[in-house]
């Protein structure tokens, strides 16, 4: 039976990526060794790192004056590295979910945090609008896509200060104007590669402004100077990311991904808006995520939740159970998710509706 992988992370990867990783796990670049057992300073792996960085710059149209890094520690480490390196005294944060809340907690260790807006009052089921960002803050931090709650900011915010963004779950899903950002970071395990590495894009001129001493490993400049090789990078995850980047380029880049992602999300949201048994968590259509589509049973049919999950599982669908803080269901439709899997879920929902 074909499996339809809706897990939120670690999540679905392109078949191309998995095949290339499987090959390299046994014989990497003709060395006769696994990519997991070669030196990160070997010419073969240095070529992998160089090509991955070049493709990130190409696909996202990264301007001159930015460095691209592959680090470790996940986005959670970036929650503290961002203010450690960029916050001179005060920064603004938009609170749209669990991950931005965690980022705010870390930032408060380094200075004054201005929470410009929050959707916590409604369990983060919308994106705040019409908030003001003080002109005297060092940056505005936001989380572009909220995997748990199913909201997404689909355009770069227009604010009078540089942006810092956690794009862990929607990086490479749409074009972005990198020039508006002092820093972009993304854990790989949702839309780029397996867990174990974190993509960082940082404006060089944004660094070196704080007076506090920064520990060596937490200083972006350390990793820029050593080209992501200050300590041993995650060789297999970086190799896998390179394969996904190649796949992205071969399939039309982020512009084409955006078109496909909009079509996939529309297919499922249209069914959720039509089907009497289900309802989407996010009512404001402009706030709905294209990456993580959250939904529940219509309250009148709440007793059918377990039955539907079992029914969908019998059809080969995995990872549909919603996060415990939201409940219900979550269908993660990242770049690698084929439209056929989304159609299979829609068909299952229609069939389940016909039974009840």
N, C-alpha and C positions, 0 to 999 in steps of 0.2 A: 504493500500500500504506500502511495506517495505521501510523504509528510509535508505539512504546511506549517512552517516555523514562525509563530507569532510572538516569540519571546522578546522581552524588552531589552535584554542585555545581560550577558553575552547573547548575541542575536545572529540572525541569518547572515551568511556571507555569500558572495557570488560563487557559483560553481568553479569559475575560472580560478579564483583565489585558492579555493580548497585543493584543486587539482595541482596547482603549481607548488603549494606548500607541501603536499604529500610527496611530490617528486623531490623537492629540496630537502625534505626530512631524511631522505636516503642518500641522495647524491646532489650536493649543492654546487652549482656552477662548474660541473665537471671535475670537482676536487676529489670525488670519491668519499667525501665526508658529509655528515649531516650539517645543515645550517645551524643546528643546535650545538655543534661541537667544534666549529671553526673560530679562530680568533676574530674578535670584532675589529682588530686592526689589520686583518688580512686585506689584500687588495680586492679580493672578491666581495667581502662584506662592505668595505668602504665604498665600493661602487654602488652597492644597494642603497646605502644611506644617501649618497650624493644624488642618485636618480630619484629617490623618494622625495627629497627636499625640492629638487627641480620640478617635479610633477605637481607638488602642492602649489608652488609659485605659479606654474603655468595654468592649472585648473582654476585657481581662485584669483588669478590676475594680481598677484601680490606685488605692490609697487617696490621700487628701490627704497632702501633704508629700513627694510624689515628682515628679521632673522627667523628662520623656521627650525624648530627643534623637535626631537623625539625624546621625551623624558619618561620618568617612571613616577609611581605614586598616585596615579589617577587624577581626576579632576579635584578630588578632595584635597590633595596637596596644593593644587593651584588656588584653592580658596584662601590659603595663607600666603603663598608665594606672590600672588597679585598685590595685596596691600603691602607686604614686606618690601617689594621692589618699587611700587608706584605711588603709594600713599604718603605724601609729605605731612599731611595733618588732618585732612578731611576728604571723605569720598561719599558719593551718593550711590544708593542701592535700591533697585526695584525688586520688591518681594512678590514673587509669583508662584512659589511652591517650596517643597522640602529642600531642594538643592540651593536655591537662593537664600533660604533661611539659614542653612549651614554656612554659606559664604559670608553672610552678615555677621554671624557669631564669630567667625575667625577674624574678620576685618576689625571688629571692635577691640581687638588686642593691640592694634597699631595706631589708632586715632579715632577721630569723631566720625560716626556713620550717620548720614542723613538718609532715612528711609523715605524716599520721595512718594511712594504709594505701595499699597499692599492689597491683595485679594484674599487675604486670610479670613476675612469676615464671612466669605461664602465658600470656605474650604477650597480656595484657589480655583474656582470654576470659571474665572474670566480673567482677562488681561486689563489692568487699570489703564484708564485713558486720561488725557488732559492734566497730567501732573507737571509740576515745574521742577527743573533741575537748577540749583544755585550755580551761578557762574564761577564761584570761587572754590568749587570742589576740584579735586585732582582727576576724577573720572566718574562716569556713571557705569555701574556694573549691572548686568542683567543676564538672566538665563533665557536663551532664545526658545528652547523647547522644553516643556515640562512633562517628562515621561510618565510620571505617576498620575497626573491629573488630566492630561490630554489637551493642554493649551499650547499655543505657539505664537511667537512674534515673527511675522513673515516678512517684515521689512526692517532695514536698519533704522533705528530711532534717530530723529532729528533733534539734537540737543547742542548746547553751546560748549560742551566739553568733550574730551576724548572718551571713547567707549571702551569698556572691558566686557567681554562676553564669554560665558560658558556655553559652547555650542556642541557639547558632547553628543547629543542625539540627533542633530540635524545638519552637522557640517557636511558640505558637499551635496546637499539636497537642493540648493538654490544658489544663485549668484549673490555675492555680498560685496559691498564697497569697503575693502580692507583699509583704505586710507582714512576711514572714520575711526579706526580702532587703534588704541595703544597696545591692546593685548587681546588675543583670541586663544582659547584653549579648548581641548576636546579629548575626553577619554576615548580610546579607539574602539571600544567593544560594542558600540551601538551602530555605527554607520561607516566604519572604516576598516577595522580588523579585529583580531582577538584581543582579549584583555591583556594588559601587561605593558602597554606604552601609551603615552599621552602626547598628542600633537599640540605644539605651542607656536603661535605666530606673534612676535613682539616687535614693536617699533623701537629701533635702536636708540632714537633720540629721547624716548620716554624713560630711559634708564639713567642711573647715576645722579638722580635729583634728590634722593633722600639722604638725610644726614646719619641715620642709624647704621651701625655695622650690620652686615647681612652675612649669616653663615654661608660658608663656601658652597655647599650643595643646594642652598635655597636662593642663590644669586643667579639670575638669568645670564649675567655677563660671563660667569664661569662656563656655562654650557655653550654660549656663543663662541667664546674664545677657543674652546676645544671641539667645536662642531659636533655637539651631542655625544662626544666620546670622553668626557671627563671621567666618568665611571663606565663600567660595562653596560652598554645599552641592551635592551631586550631584543636579541637578534631575530628570533623567529617571529615575534609580533611585528617588528619593523619590516621584515621581509614580506609578511602577509599584507601589511598596509601598502607596500609597493605594488603588489599584484592587484589589489583593489583599485589603486590609483590608475594603473594601466587599463584595467577594465573600464573605469569611468571615462577615460580618454577615448577608448575605442568605441564607447557607446554614446558619444556626443557631448561628454562633459556635463558640468552642473546645469547648463541651460536645458539640455535634454532631460536630465534627471528631474528637474522641476516640472516639466510638462507631464512626464509619466507619473510622478508623485501626486500631482493635482488630479489626474485622471483616476488613479487608484483610490484616493481618498473620496472623491466624488461618488464613485461606485458604491462604496460602503456607507457613506453618510446618507446617500439617497435612499438606500434600503432601510437604514435606521429611522429616517424621517417618515418612511412609508409603512413599515411593518408594525402592526398593532401590538406585538409581543415585546418589542424592545423600544428603548429611547436613548438618545445620546446624552452623555453627561453634560456636554458643553452646548448650551442653547444658542449663544451668540456665534453665528456662523463665521464671522471674521476672526474669531479667537480659536477656532478649531485647529488642532494639530494635524499636519499631514503625515506625521511620523508615528504617533501613538493615539489611536482612536479608541476612546473609552466609552463604554455604554453599560446600561443595566437593563434588567427586565422591567417592563411596564409594571408599576406597583400592583396593578390588578392581577398580574401573573407572576408575582414574586416567587411563588412556591415552585415555579418551573426552572429556577436558575440552575440548580444542581443537575436536573435532567438534561437541560440544553448543553451544559458543559460536557456531560457524558456522551451526548449525541454527537457533538462536534468532534470529540476525541475519537469516536468510532469512525469518523470520516477522515481521520488522519491529521486533525488539527491539534497542535501543541502550543502551550504558552499563552492560552487565552484568558486565564484567570486574572482578574484585576488585582491591583495592589491592595493590601489590607486596609489602607487608609481611605480607600475609595470604594472597594468592593466591586461586584459585577464583573465586567469583562474588559480586556484591553487587547486590541489587535495592533501590533507594531508593524508598520508597513514601510520599513526602511528601503533605501535604494535597491538593495539586493532582492527584495520581495517581488516575485513576478506577479503580474496582474492576474494570472490564472489562479493563484492561491487566494487572492482577494475575491475573485469570482466564485471560487469553491465555498468560501465562507458565506457569501451572499446566497448562494444556492442552498446551503445548509439551513440558513435562517428562513428562507422561503418554505423549504420542506418541513421544517419544524412548525412553522406557522400553520401549514395545511393540516397538520396532525392535531392541532389544538384550536 
